[in-house]
Amino acid sequence: MKLIFSLLFSTLVLVACAKIPTQNLDATKNNAKTFNQDIADCQLAYPEQNSDVHYKQWISCMELKGWR
């Protein structure tokens, strides 16, 4: 049972990671430097937690910054 739960949880985490936005609506901000700055800001605002909720928070934070 623990193994199944662990695999399911790992799969959910990977799906959440795959959905981090990478395209900005503003063409001038749509570059690697701005992306790295924005994701670093989001990671500072929402530090990693054992529950992996931080991935969802990072995605929401990036969406607020204009990334889709």
Residue pairs with C-beta under 8 A, 6 or more apart in sequence:
9 52
12 52
13 52
13 55
16 52
16 55
16 56
16 59
17 55
19 59
20 39
20 55
20 58
20 59
20 62
21 59
21 62
21 63
21 67
21 68
22 35
22 67
23 30
23 67
23 68
24 30
24 34
24 35
24 65
24 66
24 67
24 68
25 66
25 67
25 68
26 66
29 66
35 67
38 61
38 62
38 65
38 67
39 58
39 62
41 61
41 65
42 57
42 58
42 61
42 62
42 65
43 54
43 58
45 57
45 61
46 54
46 57
46 58
46 61
47 54
48 54
